[in-house]
Amino acid sequence: MFPPDEEKLIEEVRKLKKRLARERAARLEAESIAEHGLRQLYEKKEQLQLLGAVAVAANESATVDELLQLTLNKICATSRWQLGHAYLVRQKGNEFHLISSGIWSEINCGWMEEFQLATRVIEKPVMGGLPDRTLTMGEPIWVADTTEDTGYPESEMRRLEGTKSAFAIPVRAGDQVAAVLEFVSEQFIALDEFFLQLMAQIATQIGRLLDRKRAESQLIHDASHDSLTKLPNRALFMDRLTRALARNKRIPHVSFAVLFIDLDRFKMVNDTLGHNAGDELLIQVVARISAALRHEEMIARCGADEEGNRETLARLGGDEFTVLLDEIRDPSQALRVADRIQKTLADSFRLGGNDVSVCASIGIAISGTAYDTPSEIIRDADLAMYRAKSLGGSRYVIYDESMQALGASRLQMETDLRSALKNDEFVLHYQPIVELKTSEIVGFEALVRWRSRPDSELIYPDQFIKIAEDSGLIVPIGAWVLRQACSVMCTLQQEFPRERPLTINVNLSSRQFSQLDLVHQIGRVVSETCILPGTLGLEITESVTMDDTDRTAAVVAELASAGVHVSIDDFGTGFSSLSYLHRFPIHVLKIDRSFTGRIDFDAESLAIVRTIANLARDLGMDVVAEGVETKAQAARLKSLDCKFGQGYFYSPPLDETSVRRLLHSQEMPMPHPRAR
Amino acid sequence: MKGIIFNLLEEVIVSHYDEDTWERLLLATGLDGAYTSLGSYPDRDLDGLVSSAALTLGLTPFEVLRWFGQQAIPRLYSRYPGFFASQPSTRSFLLSVNSIIHPEVRKVYPGAQVPTFEFSDDPGGGLLMGYRSPRRLCALAQGFTEGAATHYGETVQFEHRECMHKGDERCLCHILFSSDRSH
């Protein structure tokens, strides 16, 4: 036994040792806690820096790929997630699916390649797998333990083999998931709310960039595509053509063709059924042509490379389309495509309640000739198209050099028309309009002619009005016609005063009608030429009235209040929208000559004329039948209560001198119309 | 030098000898011995303790450091098992020092001055490990390597082909693993 003091001392030492052990344990514990805290602090700092870096990269004009790569790198470097991968969402029809972006990041994992392979080998992520489920749910999914049964398909479990945790988060652009980021680790990583929030903020940043890039690419797309049909526009077509041309210079045996397509009856649809119907028609036409081209592509491809279409369908404007057929073997391929396009347009189109038929005139230019610029090729295809049109439309024509002259003659005519205006080369002829019951001349329709030299033949409008319209010269020509007709009528009214003064009708083209100061212009002409009020009539076609019915109603009403009558010319030939007719204070419907000409043998034409006459009477309008050529026609028209007529049966269009002579003779007792 | 090294040295000395031995070492070097893993301490403190230990235990400083390294590994394992668990072999463990362990140390202790080893495969077999540090602790590196080998149930042959202690510009250690030899 130790002495008591010593025993006490030993006890004391024992207690001290225990206390020391406790202190040491406490120190170790404190160190461990501190290290853990320091580690967390570091992670948080890193994560905030990560968010900052992603935000900066997203705001600067980094590409989406760069941003994704940077984000994955940073996340893997600053978290325990060892491997990160980005999927992009692709839309196919109404379905969305994921594809690998090919952007990966990894930190210290030996199974990178294996995982990549498993993720890529199946082309797209496992249906119902983690990334797919994230896309579907639109929410982040955290799998803290991938080794236990997670309810994923077996193939997904195989893909995740070697991992212990996995995590995926959706990236939204707008209201859609546009990408999914997936992370895996071979460590167990418990759900970390702070990290999750951080990832959500990062996803938002990436989404913003995706949004912006989409908007940018939309802008680029918009600048190079037609908004109505979504087809490439002229600029993009020229670009593709330039490339084809450059390639053709390098490799001359690989040729290409340009098809210039112009719809034959488009303008009428647009004018009579309105622009919405016209737009709808264009969309349907494009769908059919595209399908025809796809079909052609399938035939032509035969194991060729899968990248890039060798056919570009573009809309140059209006109803003009072009097709670039690239890498064709021989010109017959271009003919086959043109033929297919025409066949595909053969069936009528359903527009609202109407069945509409259109056909196409197609001009073809082949790269074989020595072309230096894309414009030359388009010009030639355009010329060939014009030839197709002049041959009656609904056909295709391959360009040949003789057409160059045709193009040149169009240009020449434009120049000549300009000088004709300057040199006063236009003349007016006047065709009488008579009251059928009495055969009395009540007025005239003014018709323009062109005499290019004093000794030359008259040129009729069918030969120059189209070019005048295309070039815009129709506006000054029309203005001249109006003034000339009014001033001549003014003198006629003074020379031949009547109880019901003579009237004069002037044709107005749609381009003239669409001038904003039209009413003002006409008002000025009326007052300056002292034509009697209420004796000027303007003839517009149905198509003009249907262009913009609200404006038409306003303009016609203004004209009416200024004492100017409005007639609908060629009534019955367009797509009559009778429902609009009552909205306009129209004075006269002019029955088209095609009905008048068939009235005495064709029941249908008779029915149409009768209907128009009844319609006019009900709406309080007058009716003028055009193209009256026989006595029988005149008699039939009278019996239908048709009040007025014009045509060769009464008189052809006459020059001013002949008009005076005719009017003088009418002041005598009524002559009988010459029999035919 | 990080406090953890001093803590480990104390633990190793105390468990193989006794507390008095550690006290004597502190006394001989004039150090108060208050070290925490959170702190950093002068390198000369470690040099002094190692020199004293060598004198006291009748070993060279090289032998003290090597032995200390060997003994420190099980203690490091008990504190940081993750570093070992994530690596399957001595070789990969060594390689992870640059890529994982030291980066992790820096995360917790931003100013920590940890060495970077230059690893390369020796065409003749084995791994070459270059080491440059004014601390010249190649013996400790050898001890750590051998301790790790024991942990993984392997053996290594560790050869100092160049050594700063012999006037070389750097240390170049050749490490041959038992797994290498079995192939």
Interface residues (C-beta under 8 A of the other chain):
Chain A: R27 E31 S32 A34 E35 L38 R39 Y42 E43 N108 E186 Q187
Chain B: T36 S37 L38 R79 G82 S86 S96 S99 I100 E104 K107 V108 Y109 P110
